[in-house]
Structure formats: structure tokens, C-alpha cells
């Protein structure tokens, strides 16, 4: 039996996939907090990040995301 379905809007499909991936990521890291990346912080007006920290941080985050 063939069902008549309306075409799926690619934008809605992409949004659904992004939401689903985010749900899976958050659920996994809530179950295993030691897997979550540590986000560096500096209080405003009391210092700054060392040079290269942003590249190191985002490189690690993006590698983690690509491996998942």
C-alpha cells in the first residue's frame, strides 16, 4: 500500500535533525558529566585569556563533535 504524503520541507528536516542531535548530545553529557568539555571563563575586567586558547578550545570542541 502506498500512502500519499506531502513533501517534507528540507529546512524542517534539517531543523528536526539539529534538534535531535542536540538532544542526544545533552542527554549523553548529563548522564556522563566527565565527558562534557570544560568551558574556560574569566571574570569581566579581571583578566584575559592567553593567546591561542580559543583555537585550542574550539579545536577540541569541534573534534569532539565530529567524533560523535
mmCIF file as gemmi writes it, N, C-alpha and C atoms, coordinates in Angstrom:
data_model
loop_
_atom_site.group_PDB
_atom_site.id
_atom_site.type_symbol
_atom_site.label_atom_id
_atom_site.label_alt_id
_atom_site.label_comp_id
_atom_site.label_asym_id
_atom_site.label_entity_id
_atom_site.label_seq_id
_atom_site.pdbx_PDB_ins_code
_atom_site.Cartn_x
_atom_site.Cartn_y
_atom_site.Cartn_z
_atom_site.occupancy
_atom_site.B_iso_or_equiv
_atom_site.pdbx_formal_charge
_atom_site.auth_seq_id
_atom_site.auth_asym_id
_atom_site.pdbx_PDB_model_num
ATOM 1 N N . UNK Axp A 1 ? 0.839 -1.169 0 1 0 ? 1 A 1
ATOM 2 C CA . UNK Axp A 1 ? 0 0 0 1 0 ? 1 A 1
ATOM 3 C C . UNK Axp A 1 ? 0.894 1.246 0 1 0 ? 1 A 1
ATOM 4 N N . UNK Axp A 2 ? 0.566 2.187 -0.837 1 0 ? 2 A 1
ATOM 5 C CA . UNK Axp A 2 ? 1.304 3.436 -0.931 1 0 ? 2 A 1
ATOM 6 C C . UNK Axp A 2 ? 0.472 4.522 -0.258 1 0 ? 2 A 1
ATOM 7 N N . UNK Axp A 3 ? 1.107 5.229 0.64 1 0 ? 3 A 1
ATOM 8 C CA . UNK Axp A 3 ? 0.414 6.323 1.321 1 0 ? 3 A 1
ATOM 9 C C . UNK Axp A 3 ? 0.763 7.627 0.639 1 0 ? 3 A 1
ATOM 10 N N . UNK Axp A 4 ? -0.196 8.483 0.538 1 0 ? 4 A 1
ATOM 11 C CA . UNK Axp A 4 ? 0.06 9.808 -0.016 1 0 ? 4 A 1
ATOM 12 C C . UNK Axp A 4 ? 0.634 10.685 1.088 1 0 ? 4 A 1
ATOM 13 N N . UNK Axp A 5 ? 1.832 11.146 0.882 1 0 ? 5 A 1
ATOM 14 C CA . UNK Axp A 5 ? 2.473 12.025 1.855 1 0 ? 5 A 1
ATOM 15 C C . UNK Axp A 5 ? 2.804 13.343 1.186 1 0 ? 5 A 1
ATOM 16 N N . UNK Axp A 6 ? 2.685 14.38 1.972 1 0 ? 6 A 1
ATOM 17 C CA . UNK Axp A 6 ? 3.105 15.679 1.473 1 0 ? 6 A 1
ATOM 18 C C . UNK Axp A 6 ? 4.628 15.714 1.469 1 0 ? 6 A 1
ATOM 19 N N . UNK Axp A 7 ? 5.226 16.415 0.517 1 0 ? 7 A 1
ATOM 20 C CA . UNK Axp A 7 ? 6.695 16.513 0.522 1 0 ? 7 A 1
ATOM 21 C C . UNK Axp A 7 ? 7.196 17.169 1.81 1 0 ? 7 A 1
ATOM 22 N N . UNK Axp A 8 ? 8.322 16.701 2.294 1 0 ? 8 A 1
ATOM 23 C CA . UNK Axp A 8 ? 8.908 17.254 3.522 1 0 ? 8 A 1
ATOM 24 C C . UNK Axp A 8 ? 9.786 18.441 3.15 1 0 ? 8 A 1
ATOM 25 N N . UNK Axp A 9 ? 9.559 19.533 3.84 1 0 ? 9 A 1
ATOM 26 C CA . UNK Axp A 9 ? 10.357 20.739 3.628 1 0 ? 9 A 1
ATOM 27 C C . UNK Axp A 9 ? 11.781 20.465 4.125 1 0 ? 9 A 1
ATOM 28 N N . UNK Axp A 10 ? 12.792 20.619 3.266 1 0 ? 10 A 1
ATOM 29 C CA . UNK Axp A 10 ? 14.176 20.334 3.692 1 0 ? 10 A 1
ATOM 30 C C . UNK Axp A 10 ? 14.615 21.144 4.901 1 0 ? 10 A 1
ATOM 31 N N . UNK Axp A 11 ? 14.123 22.369 5.037 1 0 ? 11 A 1
ATOM 32 C CA . UNK Axp A 11 ? 14.502 23.194 6.196 1 0 ? 11 A 1
ATOM 33 C C . UNK Axp A 11 ? 13.948 22.603 7.491 1 0 ? 11 A 1
ATOM 34 N N . UNK Axp A 12 ? 12.716 22.1 7.43 1 0 ? 12 A 1
ATOM 35 C CA . UNK Axp A 12 ? 12.126 21.481 8.619 1 0 ? 12 A 1
ATOM 36 C C . UNK Axp A 12 ? 12.855 20.192 8.961 1 0 ? 12 A 1
ATOM 37 N N . UNK Axp A 13 ? 13.26 19.446 7.961 1 0 ? 13 A 1
ATOM 38 C CA . UNK Axp A 13 ? 14.005 18.217 8.187 1 0 ? 13 A 1
ATOM 39 C C . UNK Axp A 13 ? 15.356 18.524 8.832 1 0 ? 13 A 1
ATOM 40 N N . UNK Axp A 14 ? 16.046 19.543 8.333 1 0 ? 14 A 1
ATOM 41 C CA . UNK Axp A 14 ? 17.337 19.939 8.91 1 0 ? 14 A 1
ATOM 42 C C . UNK Axp A 14 ? 17.154 20.412 10.355 1 0 ? 14 A 1
ATOM 43 N N . UNK Axp A 15 ? 16.1 21.172 10.608 1 0 ? 15 A 1
ATOM 44 C CA . UNK Axp A 15 ? 15.829 21.645 11.968 1 0 ? 15 A 1
ATOM 45 C C . UNK Axp A 15 ? 15.558 20.467 12.898 1 0 ? 15 A 1
ATOM 46 N N . UNK Axp A 16 ? 14.77 19.508 12.428 1 0 ? 16 A 1
ATOM 47 C CA . UNK Axp A 16 ? 14.48 18.323 13.224 1 0 ? 16 A 1
ATOM 48 C C . UNK Axp A 16 ? 15.762 17.56 13.545 1 0 ? 16 A 1
ATOM 49 N N . UNK Axp A 17 ? 16.621 17.384 12.555 1 0 ? 17 A 1
ATOM 50 C CA . UNK Axp A 17 ? 17.882 16.669 12.77 1 0 ? 17 A 1
ATOM 51 C C . UNK Axp A 17 ? 18.779 17.407 13.765 1 0 ? 17 A 1
ATOM 52 N N . UNK Axp A 18 ? 18.855 18.729 13.642 1 0 ? 18 A 1
ATOM 53 C CA . UNK Axp A 18 ? 19.689 19.521 14.554 1 0 ? 18 A 1
ATOM 54 C C . UNK Axp A 18 ? 19.175 19.408 15.984 1 0 ? 18 A 1
ATOM 55 N N . UNK Axp A 19 ? 17.869 19.474 16.153 1 0 ? 19 A 1
ATOM 56 C CA . UNK Axp A 19 ? 17.277 19.349 17.484 1 0 ? 19 A 1
ATOM 57 C C . UNK Axp A 19 ? 17.538 17.959 18.042 1 0 ? 19 A 1
ATOM 58 N N . UNK Axp A 20 ? 17.381 16.945 17.224 1 0 ? 20 A 1
ATOM 59 C CA . UNK Axp A 20 ? 17.617 15.565 17.671 1 0 ? 20 A 1
ATOM 60 C C . UNK Axp A 20 ? 19.082 15.359 18.076 1 0 ? 20 A 1
ATOM 61 N N . UNK Axp A 21 ? 20.025 15.865 17.281 1 0 ? 21 A 1
ATOM 62 C CA . UNK Axp A 21 ? 21.441 15.734 17.62 1 0 ? 21 A 1
ATOM 63 C C . UNK Axp A 21 ? 21.757 16.446 18.935 1 0 ? 21 A 1
ATOM 64 N N . UNK Axp A 22 ? 21.151 17.609 19.141 1 0 ? 22 A 1
ATOM 65 C CA . UNK Axp A 22 ? 21.365 18.359 20.374 1 0 ? 22 A 1
ATOM 66 C C . UNK Axp A 22 ? 20.804 17.594 21.57 1 0 ? 22 A 1
ATOM 67 N N . UNK Axp A 23 ? 19.613 17.004 21.407 1 0 ? 23 A 1
ATOM 68 C CA . UNK Axp A 23 ? 19.018 16.208 22.485 1 0 ? 23 A 1
ATOM 69 C C . UNK Axp A 23 ? 19.92 15.044 22.871 1 0 ? 23 A 1
ATOM 70 N N . UNK Axp A 24 ? 20.439 14.345 21.877 1 0 ? 24 A 1
ATOM 71 C CA . UNK Axp A 24 ? 21.305 13.191 22.132 1 0 ? 24 A 1
ATOM 72 C C . UNK Axp A 24 ? 22.583 13.637 22.838 1 0 ? 24 A 1
ATOM 73 N N . UNK Axp A 25 ? 23.187 14.727 22.348 1 0 ? 25 A 1
ATOM 74 C CA . UNK Axp A 25 ? 24.418 15.254 22.944 1 0 ? 25 A 1
ATOM 75 C C . UNK Axp A 25 ? 24.199 15.631 24.403 1 0 ? 25 A 1
ATOM 76 N N . UNK Axp A 26 ? 23.14 16.395 24.674 1 0 ? 26 A 1
ATOM 77 C CA . UNK Axp A 26 ? 22.882 16.841 26.044 1 0 ? 26 A 1
ATOM 78 C C . UNK Axp A 26 ? 22.557 15.674 26.965 1 0 ? 26 A 1
ATOM 79 N N . UNK Axp A 27 ? 21.757 14.738 26.494 1 0 ? 27 A 1
ATOM 80 C CA . UNK Axp A 27 ? 21.408 13.577 27.322 1 0 ? 27 A 1
ATOM 81 C C . UNK Axp A 27 ? 22.656 12.773 27.67 1 0 ? 27 A 1
ATOM 82 N N . UNK Axp A 28 ? 23.535 12.557 26.704 1 0 ? 28 A 1
ATOM 83 C CA . UNK Axp A 28 ? 24.765 11.801 26.937 1 0 ? 28 A 1
ATOM 84 C C . UNK Axp A 28 ? 25.651 12.501 27.962 1 0 ? 28 A 1
ATOM 85 N N . UNK Axp A 29 ? 25.782 13.817 27.847 1 0 ? 29 A 1
ATOM 86 C CA . UNK Axp A 29 ? 26.666 14.543 28.75 1 0 ? 29 A 1
ATOM 87 C C . UNK Axp A 29 ? 26.033 14.772 30.119 1 0 ? 29 A 1
ATOM 88 N N . UNK Axp A 30 ? 24.723 14.724 30.211 1 0 ? 30 A 1
ATOM 89 C CA . UNK Axp A 30 ? 24.094 14.771 31.534 1 0 ? 30 A 1
ATOM 90 C C . UNK Axp A 30 ? 24.263 13.44 32.254 1 0 ? 30 A 1
ATOM 91 N N . UNK Axp A 31 ? 24.229 12.345 31.492 1 0 ? 31 A 1
ATOM 92 C CA . UNK Axp A 31 ? 24.48 11.028 32.096 1 0 ? 31 A 1
ATOM 93 C C . UNK Axp A 31 ? 25.945 10.853 32.483 1 0 ? 31 A 1
ATOM 94 N N . UNK Axp A 32 ? 26.845 11.422 31.694 1 0 ? 32 A 1
ATOM 95 C CA . UNK Axp A 32 ? 28.288 11.294 31.909 1 0 ? 32 A 1
ATOM 96 C C . UNK Axp A 32 ? 28.935 12.674 31.912 1 0 ? 32 A 1
ATOM 97 N N . UNK Axp A 33 ? 28.813 13.429 33.001 1 0 ? 33 A 1
ATOM 98 C CA . UNK Axp A 33 ? 29.32 14.806 33.017 1 0 ? 33 A 1
ATOM 99 C C . UNK Axp A 33 ? 30.823 14.919 32.769 1 0 ? 33 A 1
ATOM 100 N N . UNK Axp A 34 ? 31.569 13.862 33.05 1 0 ? 34 A 1
ATOM 101 C CA . UNK Axp A 34 ? 33.019 13.923 32.832 1 0 ? 34 A 1
ATOM 102 C C . UNK Axp A 34 ? 33.369 14.01 31.342 1 0 ? 34 A 1
ATOM 103 N N . UNK Axp A 35 ? 32.417 13.699 30.456 1 0 ? 35 A 1
ATOM 104 C CA . UNK Axp A 35 ? 32.657 13.789 29.012 1 0 ? 35 A 1
ATOM 105 C C . UNK Axp A 35 ? 32.47 15.207 28.476 1 0 ? 35 A 1
ATOM 106 N N . UNK Axp A 36 ? 31.761 16.036 29.224 1 0 ? 36 A 1
ATOM 107 C CA . UNK Axp A 36 ? 31.446 17.38 28.745 1 0 ? 36 A 1
ATOM 108 C C . UNK Axp A 36 ? 32.711 18.237 28.706 1 0 ? 36 A 1
ATOM 109 N N . UNK Axp A 37 ? 32.853 19.044 27.656 1 0 ? 37 A 1
ATOM 110 C CA . UNK Axp A 37 ? 34.017 19.93 27.595 1 0 ? 37 A 1
ATOM 111 C C . UNK Axp A 37 ? 33.924 21.007 28.677 1 0 ? 37 A 1
ATOM 112 N N . UNK Axp A 38 ? 35.047 21.326 29.277 1 0 ? 38 A 1
ATOM 113 C CA . UNK Axp A 38 ? 35.099 22.392 30.285 1 0 ? 38 A 1
ATOM 114 C C . UNK Axp A 38 ? 35.217 23.719 29.543 1 0 ? 38 A 1
ATOM 115 N N . UNK Axp A 39 ? 34.323 24.633 29.868 1 0 ? 39 A 1
ATOM 116 C CA . UNK Axp A 39 ? 34.318 25.936 29.202 1 0 ? 39 A 1
ATOM 117 C C . UNK Axp A 39 ? 35.106 26.919 30.058 1 0 ? 39 A 1
ATOM 118 N N . UNK Axp A 40 ? 36.208 27.439 29.516 1 0 ? 40 A 1
ATOM 119 C CA . UNK Axp A 40 ? 37.02 28.378 30.301 1 0 ? 40 A 1
ATOM 120 C C . UNK Axp A 40 ? 36.288 29.706 30.492 1 0 ? 40 A 1
ATOM 121 N N . UNK Axp A 41 ? 36.469 30.294 31.672 1 0 ? 41 A 1
ATOM 122 C CA . UNK Axp A 41 ? 35.833 31.583 31.973 1 0 ? 41 A 1
ATOM 123 C C . UNK Axp A 41 ? 36.847 32.522 32.606 1 0 ? 41 A 1
ATOM 124 N N . UNK Axp A 42 ? 36.646 33.797 32.367 1 0 ? 42 A 1
ATOM 125 C CA . UNK Axp A 42 ? 37.43 34.853 33 1 0 ? 42 A 1
ATOM 126 C C . UNK Axp A 42 ? 36.436 35.946 33.376 1 0 ? 42 A 1
ATOM 127 N N . UNK Axp A 43 ? 36.476 36.386 34.617 1 0 ? 43 A 1
ATOM 128 C CA . UNK Axp A 43 ? 35.573 37.44 35.061 1 0 ? 43 A 1
ATOM 129 C C . UNK Axp A 43 ? 35.875 38.724 34.291 1 0 ? 43 A 1
ATOM 130 N N . UNK Axp A 44 ? 34.837 39.367 33.828 1 0 ? 44 A 1
ATOM 131 C CA . UNK Axp A 44 ? 34.983 40.588 33.03 1 0 ? 44 A 1
ATOM 132 C C . UNK Axp A 44 ? 35.734 41.64 33.821 1 0 ? 44 A 1
ATOM 133 N N . UNK Axp A 45 ? 36.744 42.208 33.169 1 0 ? 45 A 1
ATOM 134 C CA . UNK Axp A 45 ? 37.515 43.271 33.785 1 0 ? 45 A 1
ATOM 135 C C . UNK Axp A 45 ? 38.632 42.79 34.71 1 0 ? 45 A 1
ATOM 136 N N . UNK Axp A 46 ? 38.782 41.459 34.86 1 0 ? 46 A 1
ATOM 137 C CA . UNK Axp A 46 ? 39.789 40.932 35.783 1 0 ? 46 A 1
ATOM 138 C C . UNK Axp A 46 ? 40.841 40.071 35.09 1 0 ? 46 A 1
ATOM 139 N N . UNK Axp A 47 ? 40.951 40.175 33.808 1 0 ? 47 A 1
ATOM 140 C CA . UNK Axp A 47 ? 41.961 39.385 33.12 1 0 ? 47 A 1
ATOM 141 C C . UNK Axp A 47 ? 41.544 39.085 31.7 1 0 ? 47 A 1
ATOM 142 N N . UNK Axp A 48 ? 42.35 38.287 31.052 1 0 ? 48 A 1
ATOM 143 C CA . UNK Axp A 48 ? 42.024 37.9 29.682 1 0 ? 48 A 1
ATOM 144 C C . UNK Axp A 48 ? 42.574 36.493 29.432 1 0 ? 48 A 1
ATOM 145 N N . UNK Axp A 49 ? 42.093 35.89 28.369 1 0 ? 49 A 1
ATOM 146 C CA . UNK Axp A 49 ? 42.557 34.561 28.009 1 0 ? 49 A 1
ATOM 147 C C . UNK Axp A 49 ? 43.924 34.642 27.346 1 0 ? 49 A 1
ATOM 148 N N . UNK Axp A 50 ? 44.758 33.62 27.567 1 0 ? 50 A 1
ATOM 149 C CA . UNK Axp A 50 ? 46.038 33.593 26.864 1 0 ? 50 A 1
ATOM 150 C C . UNK Axp A 50 ? 45.819 33.429 25.358 1 0 ? 50 A 1
ATOM 151 N N . UNK Axp A 51 ? 46.754 33.942 24.582 1 0 ? 51 A 1
ATOM 152 C CA . UNK Axp A 51 ? 46.651 33.793 23.131 1 0 ? 51 A 1
ATOM 153 C C . UNK Axp A 51 ? 46.633 32.311 22.777 1 0 ? 51 A 1
ATOM 154 N N . UNK Axp A 52 ? 45.824 31.975 21.811 1 0 ? 52 A 1
ATOM 155 C CA . UNK Axp A 52 ? 45.76 30.589 21.355 1 0 ? 52 A 1
ATOM 156 C C . UNK Axp A 52 ? 44.742 29.737 22.094 1 0 ? 52 A 1
ATOM 157 N N . UNK Axp A 53 ? 44.19 30.24 23.206 1 0 ? 53 A 1
ATOM 158 C CA . UNK Axp A 53 ? 43.233 29.437 23.962 1 0 ? 53 A 1
ATOM 159 C C . UNK Axp A 53 ? 41.965 29.176 23.165 1 0 ? 53 A 1
ATOM 160 N N . UNK Axp A 54 ? 41.499 30.182 22.435 1 0 ? 54 A 1
ATOM 161 C CA . UNK Axp A 54 ? 40.267 29.979 21.668 1 0 ? 54 A 1
ATOM 162 C C . UNK Axp A 54 ? 40.457 28.915 20.599 1 0 ? 54 A 1
ATOM 163 N N . UNK Axp A 55 ? 41.604 28.914 19.93 1 0 ? 55 A 1
ATOM 164 C CA . UNK Axp A 55 ? 41.865 27.884 18.91 1 0 ? 55 A 1
ATOM 165 C C . UNK Axp A 55 ? 41.942 26.5 19.555 1 0 ? 55 A 1
ATOM 166 N N . UNK Axp A 56 ? 42.6 26.425 20.706 1 0 ? 56 A 1
ATOM 167 C CA . UNK Axp A 56 ? 42.723 25.143 21.403 1 0 ? 56 A 1
ATOM 168 C C . UNK Axp A 56 ? 41.351 24.652 21.862 1 0 ? 56 A 1
ATOM 169 N N . UNK Axp A 57 ? 40.556 25.563 22.46 1 0 ? 57 A 1
ATOM 170 C CA . UNK Axp A 57 ? 39.238 25.186 22.968 1 0 ? 57 A 1
ATOM 171 C C . UNK Axp A 57 ? 38.314 24.75 21.844 1 0 ? 57 A 1
ATOM 172 N N . UNK Axp A 58 ? 38.168 25.602 20.821 1 0 ? 58 A 1
ATOM 173 C CA . UNK Axp A 58 ? 37.232 25.262 19.751 1 0 ? 58 A 1
ATOM 174 C C . UNK Axp A 58 ? 37.717 24.078 18.922 1 0 ? 58 A 1
ATOM 175 N N . UNK Axp A 59 ? 39.021 23.915 18.789 1 0 ? 59 A 1
ATOM 176 C CA . UNK Axp A 59 ? 39.535 22.739 18.105 1 0 ? 59 A 1
ATOM 177 C C . UNK Axp A 59 ? 39.129 21.466 18.827 1 0 ? 59 A 1
ATOM 178 N N . UNK Axp A 60 ? 39.248 21.48 20.16 1 0 ? 60 A 1
ATOM 179 C CA . UNK Axp A 60 ? 38.838 20.312 20.955 1 0 ? 60 A 1
ATOM 180 C C . UNK Axp A 60 ? 37.339 20.081 20.867 1 0 ? 60 A 1
ATOM 181 N N . UNK Axp A 61 ? 36.547 21.146 20.936 1 0 ? 61 A 1
ATOM 182 C CA . UNK Axp A 61 ? 35.086 21.007 20.873 1 0 ? 61 A 1
ATOM 183 C C . UNK Axp A 61 ? 34.669 20.462 19.508 1 0 ? 61 A 1
ATOM 184 N N . UNK Axp A 62 ? 35.217 20.994 18.455 1 0 ? 62 A 1
ATOM 185 C CA . UNK Axp A 62 ? 34.83 20.554 17.118 1 0 ? 62 A 1
ATOM 186 C C . UNK Axp A 62 ? 35.306 19.135 16.832 1 0 ? 62 A 1
ATOM 187 N N . UNK Axp A 63 ? 36.457 18.751 17.355 1 0 ? 63 A 1
ATOM 188 C CA . UNK Axp A 63 ? 36.909 17.363 17.196 1 0 ? 63 A 1
ATOM 189 C C . UNK Axp A 63 ? 35.969 16.431 17.95 1 0 ? 63 A 1
ATOM 190 N N . UNK Axp A 64 ? 35.565 16.837 19.142 1 0 ? 64 A 1
ATOM 191 C CA . UNK Axp A 64 ? 34.64 16.032 19.944 1 0 ? 64 A 1
ATOM 192 C C . UNK Axp A 64 ? 33.339 15.864 19.189 1 0 ? 64 A 1
ATOM 193 N N . UNK Axp A 65 ? 32.826 16.936 18.61 1 0 ? 65 A 1
ATOM 194 C CA . UNK Axp A 65 ? 31.565 16.89 17.891 1 0 ? 65 A 1
ATOM 195 C C . UNK Axp A 65 ? 31.688 16.019 16.649 1 0 ? 65 A 1
ATOM 196 N N . UNK Axp A 66 ? 32.796 16.113 15.913 1 0 ? 66 A 1
ATOM 197 C CA . UNK Axp A 66 ? 32.966 15.338 14.686 1 0 ? 66 A 1
ATOM 198 C C . UNK Axp A 66 ? 33.072 13.858 14.998 1 0 ? 66 A 1
ATOM 199 N N . UNK Axp A 67 ? 33.624 13.508 16.156 1 0 ? 67 A 1
ATOM 200 C CA . UNK Axp A 67 ? 33.795 12.101 16.508 1 0 ? 67 A 1
ATOM 201 C C . UNK Axp A 67 ? 32.471 11.458 16.957 1 0 ? 67 A 1
ATOM 202 N N . UNK Axp A 68 ? 31.517 12.292 17.344 1 0 ? 68 A 1
ATOM 203 C CA . UNK Axp A 68 ? 30.259 11.748 17.855 1 0 ? 68 A 1
ATOM 204 C C . UNK Axp A 68 ? 29.328 11.338 16.763 1 0 ? 68 A 1
